[in-house]
Amino acid sequence: MYKLTYLDSGVCSSEGFFADGVSAGLKANSALDMAFIYSDAPCDVASVFTTNKMAAAPIKHFKAKGDFQTNFVLINSKNANAMTGVAGVKDIDEIMQNFSDKLNPVMSSTGVIGVRLPKEKIIAGTKLFDITQKNPSNAARAIMTTDSFSKECAYKVELDDGSSFSIGAMAKGAGMINPAMATMLCFITTDADVPAHEMQKILDEATKTTFNAASVDGDTSTNDTVMVLANKKSGAYDKEAFADALYKIMLFLAREMVRDGEGATKLVTYNVTGAKDDKEAEIAAKALSDSLLVKTALYGEDPNWGRIASTIGASGVASDEMSLKISFDNVCVYDKGEVYFDAEMEKKAAIVMTHKKFTINCDLGIAKGSFKAYGCDLGYEYVKINADYRT
């Protein structure tokens, strides 16, 4: 057994980790735009990156290092350093040359695609870093792009034998979010004594039902990154407890990204059950979270269950109108060929859709496959934000 206690210290929750954010002039109005995470002991790294074939230079640079340990992560916003070719990777090397030999840094970026890094500003910004600082909230704000709020989460994990470890995280993401990793950066720190190979497997598994189950707009970024840094300073570890805490943190952050979807007003869980298998449930749930017609109905608070049924049918999974059941929270509007969408039931369903968070339950009635995906509505503000993104 074990006990999880929520902490408010983000990526600085674990022993030996430090973080802060500074203004390097990448954003206007002296906004925070560069962050660091530092560990006073070397860290094993587990990672998951974008599936986009046009992966950004920081991801290429990271992968070229092979197996390694790090103690420093440099993150910049405003510029993605994507579609910058060989020069983009060389720019990272040049920036890294300005760090102390005591640091083995990696870099991550987010922002506009197709523009070279402003190296001079970034190098000057690194001179502002004080690696003795623990300001996780500044770091979380510095990596934001179109986010309307920062995203942090952490737990202390107490084991039965009296030992304990912590896991903390920060993330950014609000648009270009697709269930194949989101347009997101997520950095997770832990002092758990977790074996490196085990940490990677646990991260891969947790990603499937958290970040890879989140959708804002169906677009996959060039820069998606999840990194887990483990310095093992606690000397404590339990696989089940570690996996549970990591999953809870990642699910919370994934849902926060969807809740913060550009212009979004609703966070919706698509709970698909009764599918032929879990994979088919996943396909159907992700089709619903990606559908523009479903998203616009959510924005209009219109319980148009026909769009739900149509999207499931179009997804290609085994389904039939005589076995399908659709509910908005606990308000059933369709059940195995019977339509319960009279004026009274429509009113009840419409009330559900006014809530900021609710669940659309779809029982396919075929077998026992299940999957939950997370999505949001799509309205005018999304178009406005992305029409003006580069300005």
C-alpha positions in Angstrom: 0.0 0.0 0.0 1.0 3.6 -0.4 -0.3 7.1 0.2 -0.4 10.0 -2.3 -0.3 13.6 -1.0 -0.8 16.5 -3.4 2.0 19.1 -3.4 1.9 22.6 -4.8 5.6 22.8 -5.6 5.5 21.5 -9.2 8.8 20.4 -10.8 10.7 21.4 -7.6 8.8 18.9 -5.4 11.4 16.2 -5.6 14.7 16.5 -3.8 17.5 18.1 -5.7 15.5 19.8 -8.4 15.5 23.6 -9.1 13.6 25.6 -11.7 12.8 29.2 -12.7 11.6 31.4 -15.6 13.1 34.6 -16.9 12.4 37.2 -19.6 14.9 37.0 -22.5 13.0 39.3 -24.8 11.5 36.6 -26.9 8.0 37.7 -25.9 6.7 41.3 -25.8 6.2 43.3 -22.6 9.0 41.5 -20.7 6.9 38.4 -20.3 8.6 35.3 -19.0 9.8 33.3 -22.0 12.7 31.0 -21.0 12.8 28.4 -18.3 15.2 25.9 -16.8 15.0 22.7 -14.8 18.2 21.8 -12.9 19.1 18.7 -10.8 22.1 18.7 -8.5 22.5 15.0 -9.4 22.6 13.4 -12.9 19.2 12.2 -14.1 18.1 9.2 -16.1 15.7 10.3 -18.8 12.5 8.7 -20.3 10.9 10.5 -23.2 8.1 10.4 -25.7 8.0 12.7 -28.7 5.8 13.8 -31.5 4.7 11.4 -34.3 4.9 14.2 -36.8 7.4 13.4 -39.5 8.6 17.0 -39.5 10.0 16.7 -35.9 11.6 19.9 -34.6 15.4 20.4 -34.2 15.4 20.0 -30.4 13.9 16.5 -30.8 16.5 15.6 -33.5 19.2 16.9 -31.2 18.0 14.9 -28.2 17.7 11.7 -30.2 21.1 12.0 -31.6 22.6 11.9 -28.1 21.6 8.2 -27.7 21.6 6.9 -24.1 22.7 9.6 -21.7 22.1 11.4 -18.4 21.3 15.0 -18.0 21.1 17.5 -15.2 19.7 20.6 -17.0 16.8 21.3 -19.4 16.6 24.6 -21.2 13.1 25.5 -22.5 12.2 28.5 -24.7 8.8 29.7 -25.9 7.8 31.8 -28.9 10.1 29.9 -31.3 9.7 26.2 -32.1 13.0 25.8 -34.0 11.1 23.5 -36.3 11.6 23.2 -40.1 15.0 24.9 -39.7 17.0 22.0 -41.0 20.6 21.2 -40.1 21.1 24.8 -39.1 18.5 24.5 -36.4 20.4 21.6 -34.8 23.6 23.5 -35.0 22.0 26.5 -33.3 21.3 24.3 -30.3 24.9 23.1 -30.3 26.1 26.7 -30.3 23.8 27.7 -27.4 25.0 24.6 -25.4 28.6 25.7 -25.8 27.8 28.6 -23.5 27.0 26.4 -20.5 29.4 25.3 -17.8 31.1 22.0 -18.1 29.3 20.9 -15.0 26.0 20.9 -16.9 24.9 18.4 -19.5 22.0 20.3 -21.0 19.2 19.3 -23.3 16.9 21.8 -25.0 13.2 22.0 -25.8 11.3 24.7 -27.7 7.7 25.8 -28.5 6.3 28.5 -30.7 6.3 29.6 -34.3 7.4 27.0 -36.9 10.0 27.9 -39.6 12.0 30.6 -37.9 15.6 30.2 -36.7 16.2 30.6 -33.0 17.3 34.1 -31.8 20.5 32.7 -30.4 21.9 35.9 -29.0 18.8 36.5 -27.0 18.7 33.0 -25.7 22.3 32.9 -24.8 21.9 36.2 -23.0 18.8 34.8 -21.3 20.7 31.9 -19.9 23.0 34.3 -18.1 20.0 35.4 -16.1 19.4 31.9 -14.7 20.2 31.2 -11.1 20.2 27.4 -10.6 19.8 27.8 -6.8 16.2 29.1 -7.3 13.0 27.1 -6.8 10.4 29.1 -8.7 8.4 26.3 -10.4 5.4 28.6 -11.2 7.7 31.0 -13.0 9.1 28.2 -15.1 5.5 26.9 -15.9 4.5 30.4 -17.0 7.6 30.9 -19.1 6.9 27.9 -21.4 3.3 29.0 -22.2 2.3 30.1 -25.7 -1.4 30.5 -26.3 -2.2 28.9 -22.9 -4.5 31.0 -20.8 -3.1 29.5 -17.5 -0.1 27.5 -16.4 -0.3 23.8 -15.7 1.4 22.1 -12.7 0.9 19.0 -10.6 2.9 17.0 -8.0 2.5 14.2 -5.5 4.5 12.9 -2.5 4.3 9.1 -2.4 4.7 7.5 1.0 5.3 3.8 1.1 4.5 1.3 3.8 8.1 0.9 4.9 8.2 4.6 5.8 10.2 5.7 2.8 8.9 8.2 0.3 9.6 9.8 -3.1 8.0 12.7 -5.0 6.9 13.3 -8.6 6.3 16.8 -9.9 5.4 18.2 -13.4 4.7 21.2 -15.5 3.2 21.3 -19.0 2.0 23.7 -21.6 -0.5 23.2 -24.4 -3.8 24.7 -25.6 -3.8 24.4 -29.4 -2.6 22.1 -32.2 -3.6 19.2 -29.9 -4.3 15.8 -31.4 -4.5 12.3 -29.9 -1.1 11.4 -31.2 0.6 13.5 -28.7 -0.6 17.0 -28.2 1.1 20.4 -29.1 2.6 20.1 -25.8 5.6 20.2 -23.6 5.6 18.3 -20.4 8.5 17.9 -18.0 8.3 15.5 -15.0 10.8 15.4 -12.2 11.2 12.6 -9.6 13.6 11.6 -6.9 12.3 8.0 -7.1 14.9 5.3 -7.5 13.2 4.0 -10.6 15.2 1.8 -13.0 15.6 3.6 -16.3 14.2 0.9 -18.5 11.2 0.5 -16.2 10.6 4.2 -16.2 10.4 4.3 -20.0 7.9 1.4 -20.1 5.7 3.1 -17.5 5.8 6.4 -19.3 4.9 4.7 -22.6 1.9 3.0 -21.1 0.6 6.1 -19.3 0.9 8.2 -22.4 -1.7 6.0 -24.3 -4.6 7.0 -22.0 -3.5 10.5 -21.0 -1.7 12.7 -23.5 -2.6 10.5 -26.5 -6.2 10.6 -25.5 -6.5 14.4 -25.6 -7.7 16.5 -28.5 -8.4 20.1 -29.1 -8.3 20.5 -32.9 -6.9 17.3 -34.4 -3.6 18.8 -35.4 -0.3 17.2 -34.4 2.7 19.5 -33.7 6.3 19.3 -34.6 7.6 19.7 -31.1 5.5 17.5 -28.8 7.7 16.3 -25.9 7.3 14.5 -22.6 10.4 14.1 -20.5 10.7 12.3 -17.2 13.9 13.1 -15.2 14.9 10.8 -12.3 17.8 11.7 -10.1 17.0 8.8 -7.6 18.0 10.9 -4.6 15.2 9.6 -2.3 16.5 6.0 -2.6 12.8 4.9 -2.5 10.7 3.2 -5.1 7.7 1.0 -5.7 6.6 0.3 -9.2 2.9 0.3 -8.6 2.9 3.5 -6.6 5.2 5.2 -9.1 3.0 4.2 -12.1 -0.1 5.3 -10.3 1.3 8.7 -9.3 2.7 9.3 -12.8 -0.6 8.4 -14.4 -2.6 10.7 -12.2 -0.2 13.6 -12.9 -0.3 13.0 -16.7 -4.1 12.6 -16.8 -4.6 15.8 -14.8 -2.3 17.7 -17.1 -3.8 16.2 -20.3 -7.3 17.2 -19.2 -6.0 20.7 -18.2 -4.7 21.2 -21.7 -8.0 20.2 -23.2 -9.8 22.5 -20.7 -7.5 25.3 -21.8 -8.1 24.6 -25.5 -7.9 27.8 -27.5 -11.3 29.4 -27.0 -12.7 26.3 -25.3 -15.6 26.6 -22.8 -16.1 22.8 -22.1 -14.1 19.8 -21.2 -15.8 16.6 -22.4 -15.0 13.0 -21.7 -16.0 10.6 -24.4 -16.5 7.3 -22.6 -16.9 4.5 -25.2 -17.8 1.1 -23.9 -19.1 -2.2 -25.3 -16.8 -2.1 -28.3 -15.4 -5.2 -30.0 -12.0 -4.5 -28.3 -10.1 -1.7 -26.6 -8.6 -0.6 -29.9 -11.9 -0.1 -31.6 -13.2 1.8 -28.5 -10.1 4.0 -28.8 -10.8 4.6 -32.5 -14.4 5.6 -31.8 -13.6 7.8 -28.8 -10.9 9.7 -30.7 -13.2 10.1 -33.7 -15.7 11.8 -31.4 -13.1 14.0 -29.7 -11.8 15.1 -33.2 -15.1 15.7 -35.0 -15.7 19.3 -36.0 -19.4 18.8 -36.1 -19.4 17.3 -32.6 -17.2 20.2 -31.3 -19.4 22.9 -32.8 -22.5 21.3 -31.3 -20.8 21.3 -27.9 -20.0 25.0 -28.4 -23.7 25.7 -29.2 -24.8 23.5 -26.3 -26.9 21.5 -28.7 -27.4 17.9 -27.6 -27.3 16.8 -31.3 -26.9 13.0 -30.6 -27.3 12.3 -34.3 -23.8 13.7 -34.8 -22.5 11.4 -32.1 -24.1 8.3 -33.8 -22.9 9.4 -37.2 -19.3 9.9 -36.1 -19.2 6.5 -34.5 -20.5 4.8 -37.6 -18.1 6.7 -39.8 -15.1 5.7 -37.7 -15.2 2.2 -39.2 -15.6 0.3 -35.9 -18.0 -2.5 -35.4 -21.3 -0.8 -34.5 -25.0 -1.0 -35.1 -27.9 1.3 -34.4 -29.8 -1.6 -32.7 -27.1 -2.1 -30.1 -25.9 1.5 -29.5 -26.8 3.6 -26.5 -25.9 7.3 -26.1 -26.2 9.4 -22.9 -25.1 12.9 -21.8 -23.9 12.2 -18.3 -26.9 10.1 -17.0 -29.4 11.5 -19.5 -30.1 8.7 -22.0 -31.2 10.1 -25.4 -30.9 6.9 -27.5 -31.0 3.2 -26.6 -30.9 0.3 -29.1 -33.2 1.8 -31.7 -35.4 3.7 -29.2 -35.2 7.5 -29.4 -35.9 9.2 -26.1 -35.4 12.7 -27.4 -38.7 14.3 -26.6 -38.9 17.9 -25.5 -38.4 17.0 -21.8 -35.4 14.8 -22.4 -33.8 17.3 -24.8 -34.1 20.0 -22.2 -32.4 17.7 -19.6 -29.6 16.9 -22.1 -29.2 20.6 -23.0 -28.8 21.4 -19.3 -25.9 18.9 -19.1 -24.2 20.6 -22.0 -24.2 24.0 -20.2 -21.8 22.5 -17.6 -18.1 23.2 -18.0 -17.3 19.4 -17.6 -19.5 16.5 -18.6 -19.3 13.0 -20.1 -20.8 11.6 -23.3 -21.3 7.9 -22.8 -21.5 5.6 -25.8 -22.2 1.9 -25.3 -21.7 0.1 -28.6 -23.3 -3.0 -27.2 -20.9 -5.3 -29.1 -18.4 -6.7 -26.6 -16.3 -5.4 -23.7 -13.8 -3.0 -25.3 -13.5 0.5 -23.6 -11.6 3.7 -23.9 -11.9 7.3 -22.7 -10.9 10.3 -24.8 -10.9 13.9 -23.8 -12.0 16.8 -26.0 -13.4 20.3 -26.0 -15.7 22.5 -28.0 -14.7 24.7 -30.9 -15.9 28.2 -31.3 -15.1 31.7 -32.8 -12.3 32.4 -30.4 -10.2 29.4 -31.7 -10.4 30.9 -35.3 -9.4 34.3 -34.0 -6.4 33.0 -32.0 -5.0 31.0 -34.8 -5.7 33.5 -37.5 -3.5 36.0 -35.6 -1.0 33.4 -34.1 2.2 34.8 -35.7 1.3 38.4 -34.7 
